[in-house]
């Protein structure tokens, strides 16, 4: 299995590097299934612009090759069904309001885990990357009323909020790290003991989690935060 986590950002010059490995995996699955083009489920949970967001994600994928997309557009409050990911070569979950994505995808989390375990690659973009974890940060910008990260990235939540994610990996993920200042949210949540640590991904950057070593592609870095004696330890690794 491979899980591809994109930290947001849609700079066209980075599409080939960020999405190329995911496309290659889906293309291999398609060939094994007798399809010419990979069939990729794209799920967008947005208020008013879901179809446009899905189209942007499809365009990003098509930089590396032709695809057949199976698009599911939901508005906040709606729930996905297993039909959204039926008979596909890859699963892509987009970005937007993270709590809305988690609520929409939870009903099919078991099916997504089953498919990924069977070798179907998963790509999470921004919110789709955050909810992939077992313990997912879904928003917030304060701990105990103290500001720890920019309010603009809070998802309209006050206190940093951790929820059960869809469980594709055992490490917590945050996104837009360098661009939105969310690294400090991950650091603060770790130091406060809300989580054991995690990874924060820059925009136009993908973390690839497979059977071997972690891989990073794209323009930026992945920030690793872990608990340490007297505080936390922060390090980076990049492409």
C-alpha positions in Angstrom: 0.0 0.0 0.0 1.0 3.6 -0.4 -0.5 6.7 1.2 0.3 10.1 -0.4 -0.2 13.1 1.8 -0.1 16.6 0.1 0.3 19.6 2.2 -1.9 21.8 0.0 -0.9 24.3 -2.7 -1.7 23.9 -6.4 1.3 25.5 -8.1 1.2 23.9 -11.6 5.0 23.7 -11.9 5.0 21.2 -9.1 2.1 18.9 -10.2 4.3 16.4 -12.0 6.6 15.8 -8.9 3.8 15.9 -6.3 1.3 13.7 -8.1 3.6 11.6 -10.4 4.2 8.7 -8.0 0.5 8.4 -7.1 -0.5 8.4 -10.8 2.1 5.7 -11.6 0.7 3.5 -8.9 -2.9 3.9 -10.1 -1.7 3.3 -13.7 -0.1 0.0 -12.7 -3.3 -1.0 -10.9 -5.4 -0.1 -14.0 -3.1 -2.2 -16.3 -3.5 -5.1 -14.0 -7.3 -4.7 -14.2 -7.4 -4.4 -18.0 -8.1 -0.7 -18.1 -6.3 1.8 -20.3 -6.6 4.8 -18.0 -6.6 4.6 -14.2 -10.0 5.0 -12.6 -9.6 7.4 -9.7 -12.2 8.3 -7.1 -12.1 12.0 -6.2 -14.1 13.2 -3.2 -14.7 16.9 -2.6 -16.6 18.2 0.4 -17.2 21.9 -0.1 -19.9 24.5 0.2 -20.7 25.7 -3.3 -17.4 25.0 -5.2 -17.0 21.3 -4.8 -17.2 20.5 -8.5 -14.6 23.2 -9.3 -12.2 21.9 -6.6 -12.6 18.3 -8.0 -11.8 19.6 -11.5 -8.7 21.4 -10.2 -7.5 18.2 -8.6 -8.2 16.2 -11.8 -6.2 18.7 -13.8 -3.3 18.3 -11.4 -3.3 14.6 -11.9 -3.6 14.8 -15.6 -0.3 16.5 -15.9 1.2 13.0 -15.5 -1.3 11.2 -17.7 -4.9 10.6 -18.7 -7.3 9.4 -16.0 -11.0 8.3 -15.7 -12.3 10.2 -12.7 -15.2 9.1 -10.5 -16.2 12.4 -8.8 -18.3 12.6 -5.6 -19.2 16.2 -4.6 -20.7 16.6 -1.1 -21.8 19.7 0.8 -20.9 19.9 4.5 -23.3 17.7 6.4 -23.6 15.1 3.7 -22.1 11.6 4.0 -20.2 9.5 1.5 -21.2 6.0 0.6 -19.1 3.0 -0.5 -20.2 3.7 -4.1 -17.8 6.7 -4.1 -14.8 4.4 -4.0 -16.2 1.3 -5.8 -14.0 -0.4 -8.4 -11.3 2.2 -8.6 -7.5 2.2 -9.0 -6.9 5.1 -6.6 -8.6 7.3 -4.0 -8.1 11.0 -3.8 -9.7 13.1 -1.0 -9.5 16.8 -1.5 -9.2 19.9 0.7 -11.4 22.3 2.4 -12.9 22.4 5.9 -11.3 19.5 7.8 -14.2 18.7 10.2 -16.6 18.5 7.3 -14.3 16.1 5.4 -13.9 13.9 8.4 -17.7 13.7 9.1 -18.3 13.0 5.4 -15.7 10.2 5.0 -16.1 8.4 8.4 -19.0 6.3 7.1 -16.6 4.8 4.5 -13.4 4.8 6.5 -13.5 1.0 6.9 -13.9 0.5 3.1 -11.0 2.9 2.4 -8.8 1.1 4.9 -9.7 -2.2 3.3 -8.9 -1.0 -0.2 -5.6 0.6 0.9 -4.6 -2.6 2.6 -5.3 -4.4 -0.7 -3.0 -2.1 -2.5 -5.1 0.8 -3.8 -3.2 4.0 -3.3 -4.6 6.9 -1.4 -3.9 10.6 -1.9 -5.1 13.1 0.7 -4.8 16.8 -0.3 -4.7 19.2 2.7 -7.8 18.2 4.7 -7.6 14.8 3.0 -4.1 14.4 4.4 -5.1 15.5 7.9 -7.9 13.0 8.3 -5.8 10.1 7.1 -4.3 9.7 10.6 -5.6 7.6 13.5 -5.6 10.7 15.7 -6.3 13.7 13.4 -6.0 17.4 14.2 -9.2 18.9 12.7 -8.6 22.5 13.7 -8.2 25.0 16.5 -5.6 27.6 17.3 -5.5 27.8 21.1 -4.7 25.5 24.0 -6.2 26.5 27.4 -7.2 29.8 25.8 -3.6 30.6 24.8 -2.8 31.3 21.2 -0.5 28.8 19.7 -1.0 29.2 15.9 -2.7 31.6 13.5 -6.5 31.8 13.8 -6.9 31.8 10.0 -6.1 28.1 10.0 -8.4 27.2 12.9 -11.2 25.7 10.8 -13.5 27.9 13.0 -12.6 25.9 16.1 -11.2 27.6 19.2 -9.3 25.0 21.1 -7.1 22.5 19.2 -9.3 19.6 18.5 -8.2 16.0 18.0 -10.6 13.4 16.6 -10.4 9.8 15.5 -9.4 9.9 11.8 -9.8 7.2 9.2 -6.8 5.3 10.4 -4.5 4.9 7.4 -1.4 5.8 9.5 -0.5 6.1 13.1 1.1 9.6 13.1 -0.8 12.9 13.3 -0.6 15.2 10.2 -0.8 18.9 9.8 -0.6 20.8 6.5 0.3 24.2 5.0 3.1 24.1 7.5 5.5 26.9 6.4 2.8 28.9 4.6 0.1 29.0 7.3 2.2 28.7 10.4 0.5 25.4 11.4 3.8 23.9 12.5 3.4 25.7 15.9 0.0 24.0 16.3 1.6 20.6 15.9 4.4 21.5 18.3 2.0 22.9 20.9 -0.3 19.9 20.7 2.7 17.6 21.2 4.1 19.5 24.1 0.7 19.6 25.8 0.3 15.8 25.4 -2.7 16.0 23.1 -0.8 13.9 20.7 2.5 12.0 20.8 4.0 13.9 17.9 3.4 14.2 14.2 4.4 15.5 10.7 3.6 18.9 9.2 3.8 19.1 5.4 4.5 22.2 3.4 2.5 23.3 0.4 3.3 21.8 -3.0 5.0 18.9 -1.2 3.9 15.3 -0.7 4.9 12.8 1.9 4.7 9.2 0.6 4.2 6.5 3.1 4.7 3.0 1.8 6.4 -0.3 2.8 9.9 1.2 2.7 11.3 4.4 3.9 9.2 7.6 3.9 9.6 9.6 0.7 9.2 13.3 0.1 8.6 15.0 -3.3 7.8 18.5 -4.4 9.0 21.9 -3.4 9.1 22.0 0.3 9.8 20.1 3.5 8.1 17.8 5.9 8.6 18.8 9.6 8.8 16.0 12.2 7.8 16.8 15.7 8.4 14.3 18.6 8.3 14.4 22.3 11.6 14.9 24.1 12.9 15.4 27.6 11.9 18.9 28.7 9.9 19.7 25.5 9.8 18.6 21.9 12.2 17.8 19.1 11.7 19.3 15.7 13.5 18.3 12.5 12.9 18.4 8.8 13.4 16.2 5.8 12.7 17.1 2.1 12.9 15.9 -1.4 
